[in-house]
Amino acid sequence: MALGTGGIKSSISGFGSDQFDDTHKQERHQMNKFFNWFFFSTSIGSLGAATILVYVEDDFGWPWGYGICSCAVAIGLAVFLSGTTRYRFKKLVGSPLTQTAAVFVPAWRNRRAELTADPSRLIDGGEYEKKKEEEKQEFPHTKQFRFLDKAAIKDPNGTNMVNKWRTSTLTDVEEVKLVIGLLPISATTVMYWTIYIQMCTFSVSQATTMKHHIGKSFQIPVASLNAFFVCSSLLTVPVYDLIVVPITRKSLNNPHGLTPLQRIGVGLVLSIFSMVAAALAEVKRLRVARSHGLTNDPTTVVPLSVFWLIPQFFFAGSGQTRLFTMAS
């Protein structure tokens, strides 16, 4: 299960982005919309899993639940394979880890070389890539992480042949700089996913000690609480795409509405609201438990509706939508 899930989640977003030409204005705009609605579609599936599938597993057993999931995956695979002739396949360029190492190693080898501020003294990858018949986007020379520029310093003796572990092109160096620049941004999302896990663990534990009935007979399965999380994601995608983007496009003069960093910021702020709501709900739950003398028995159901947990699921789901579409 881990191998299957890991293979799909790590590949499908990247494969989706390969279907669009980032250098083409219209396709770049379509790619942004694609990821918004791609996330919307996956949320629809999650909603079904948190409602219908939970009901089937509770009433008919786990074999039926796993059987339905297997059939759904088989149908999805068949649909995916049916479009094989229409997909765009990019040329393989090797492992990004190898390319990163191939820049750091020559930079270390040339650590005693004099660092130049003149880009013309660095090996330009343009002509080199043409010789290799590769289509590789060139990037302008930047001044950040300048110690990596030593990997592309031209040989003073005039032999500037690129050797993978001795010299690199300026294009390769700039690509590695971009990757390094993304690391702090990726690190900021760690806190969000810590909060996300709380929704799947601690919040569910909270719900088991609260009243989760609607009326006198209908009981909400505790696992179905994730439906509120998914519903907030489903609501956020069309609201952002159809309302927020047109407004911010005009006010911020940005064709995509909010910038990726602004979307990250919105997602993190929403995650903060989620934890504030969770803290307030827990304070309320403990007060009710104390007032009824239930603090010594943590398994007893507290006379407090499980709907007090909806705000924390709503904010966390909305925050995930902003972070996912930005990262994709």
N, C-alpha and C positions, 0 to 999 in steps of 0.2 A: 504493500500500500504506500509506504514511504517513497519507494523508487518510482512508482507510477505518478504519484502526486508531484514529487520533485521534478520529474521529467516534463510534465505538462506545464507547471507553473513557471519553471525557469526558461521555457522555450517558446511558449505560445505568444507572449507579449513581444519578444524580439522578432519572431517570425512575422507577426502582424505588422510591425514597423518596417520590415523589409519590403512589404508590398507597396510602399510609398517612396517617391523620390523626394528626399528632403531638400534638394536644390530647386525643386519646382514649386512655385508659390501656391498654386491651387492644390497640389497634392499634399503640401505641408499643412495646409488648412484642413484638408480632409483627414489627415492622420490624427490631428487633435480631436476631431469629432469622432473618429473611429474608436479611440481609446475611451472616450466618455461613454459611448454606447456599448462598447465591449464590456466595460465594467457593469453597465446596466444589465446586460444579458446574463452575465455570471451571477449577478445579484438575484435575478429572477430564479435561477436554478437553486441558489442558496435558500431563497424563500420557500421554495417547494420542499427542500430538504428539512427545513426547520418547522414545517407545518404538516404537510401530507405524509412525508416519510416518517416523521416521529410518530404520527398517529398509527401508521401501518405497523411499525415496529412494536409499539405498545400493545396493539390489539391482535396482531397476527403473528408476531415473532420476528426475531432478527434475520432468519434466512430470507424472508420475503423482502426485507429492507435491502439486504445485500444483493438479492436477485434483481431488484428494480434498478439499483445503482449500476450493476454490471450491464444490464440492457441499455441503460442510458449512455454509458461509455461506448458500447458497441455501436449504437446509432450515431453518436458524435464522431467516432472514428470513420464510419462509412461516409458521412457527409464531408468530413475533412478530406478523405482520399478522393472523393468525387471531383474535387477542384484542382487536382494535381497538375493538370495540363495548363491551368490558368495562372498558377502561382509564379511569382518572381523569385528566382534563386540567386543570391549574391555569391560571388566567387569567395572561396575559402581563403583567408589570409593568415591562418595560423592562430595559435593560442595567444590571447592578450597577455597572459602571464609571461610567456616566452618573450614577447615583444617588449614588455616592461623591463624584464631582466636584461634584454639585449641593449637597452639604453643605459641602465645603471652600471653594467659591467664596463663598457668603454669610458663612461664618465669617471668611474673609479680609476681605471687605467691611466686616464689623462688628468688625474687630480692635481698634478704638479704643473700642468700646462697653464700658460697665462690666459685668463678669461678675456675674450674680446667683446667689445660692444658693437662691432661692425658685423652685421649679418652676412655680408659678402664673404667673410672669412670662414663661414660655416658651410658645410656640405649641403647644397640645395638638393632636395629630393626630386625635383621636377624632372630633370633630364634622366636621372637614374631610374625613376619609375617608368619613363617612356621606353627605356631600353628593356625593362622587364615586361613591358606591355601590360602594366597594371593600371587600373583606374583608381587612383587614391586621391582623396581630397587634400589639397594643400592648405596649411594654416599659416597666418602671419606670425612672424617672430615676436615673442612676448618676453618681458623682463622678469617674470616671476620664475622661481626655482632655477635661477641662472646657472647653478652648478651643473645642471644636466646638459647645458649647452656644450660642455667640454666633450660630450660624446660625439659631437658633429664638427669638431675643429678640424680644419683642413691640414693635411700633412705638409709641412714647410718644404719637403723635398719634392713636392709636386705629384706624389702618388696618392690620389684621392679615391681609389677604389673602395667601395663600401664592403667591409667585412663584418658579418653579423655580430661578432663578439669583440670587435676592435674599434669600429667606427659605425656611426648611425647617421641617417639623414636628418635634416632639420624638421621634416614632416613627422618622422617617428618620435623625435624629441618632444615636439609640441603636442602630439597625441598623448604621450605619457604625462605631460604637464596637465592636460585636461582631466585625466583620470585622477591624478593626485588632488586637483582642485575640487573634485567631487566628493572626496573622502569626508571632509567636515560636514558636508550636506547630508551624506548618508548617515553619519554618526548622530545627527540630530533626530533622525527618525527612529532610533533605537528606543527612545523614551515613549514614542507613540505605541510601538508594538508591545512594550511592557504593559501599557494601559490596555491594549487590545486583548492581551491574554487574561487580564483581570475580568473582562466581560465574559470570557469563556469559562472561568474558574470561580473566582470569588463571588461574582454577581450571581452565578447559578447557585452557589452555596447559600447566598443570602435568600434567594427565592424559595429554597426548600424549607426555610423556617417562617415563611410568610403565607398568607392566604392567597391561593391562586385558583379561586372559583369565580365563575361568572353565573350569577343566579344561584339556584339551589342544587342543580344537577351537573352542569358542565364544569369540568376541571381542566385548566390549562396545563399541559405537560410542561414541566420545568425546562426541558430542553428546547421547547418552542419559544422561549423568551428571546432567543437569537433572531426571531422573526422581526422584532422591533428594531434590532440592529440593522437587518437587511432592508427593512422598509424605509428607514431613514436614508440609506444609500440610494435606494430606488427613487426617492423623492428629490434628493439633492442633485442627481445627474441632470434630469430635464430642467429643473429650476435654474441650475448654473448655466446650462447650454442655451436655454431659450430666453432667460431673463437677465442673469448676471452678466454674461458675456456681451450682449448688445449694449448694456448700460456702461460697463467698464471700458468697452472698446471706444466709445465716444469720449468719456470723461478722462481716460488715461492715454488716449491716442495710441492704443496698442491693438493691432488686429486680432490678437488672441485673447483680449480681455486682461485678466490678471497674468502677470509673469509667473514662471515656474517657482521662483523664490517666494513670491507673494502667496501662491497657492500652498506652498509648504507652511508658511507662516499661519495662514488661515486654518490649515489642518491641525497644527500644533496648538493654536488657541482653542479650537473646538475640543481637543483632547483634554486641555486644562479644565474647560467647562464640564467635561464628562466626569473628571475626578472630583470636582467640587460638588456636582450633583450626587455622585456616589457617596461622598462623605456626609452630606446632609441627609441622605436616605438612611445611612447606617446610624447616624445620631438619632434620627426619628425612631428607627427600629429598636434601638437599645433603650430609649426612653419608654416606649410602649412595653417592652419586656420587663423593665424594672417596675413599672406601675402595676403590672399584673403578677409580679413575683415569679417571673420565669427565667431569671438570669442563671439559676443553678441547674437548669435543664436545657442545654443548647439544642436538643432535638425536638423540643416542643414548638408547635406552630404558634407564632405570635399573631394576635388579632390585628394585622395590618395588611392592607392589600398589596399584592405584588406589583401593581401598577405604579407604585412609588419608584420603581426602578426604571421606568420607561425613559425619563430624561437622560440618564447616563448612557443608555443604549443609543438613544437618538444622537447625542453629541459625538459619541465615539464612531458611529456609523458614518455620519457626515464628514468627520475628520478623515476617515479612511478613504473616502471618495476623493477628496482633494489631494491626498498624498499619493494615491495610486495613479490617478490620471497624470499627475506631474511626473512621477518616476517613469512612467511608460513613455 
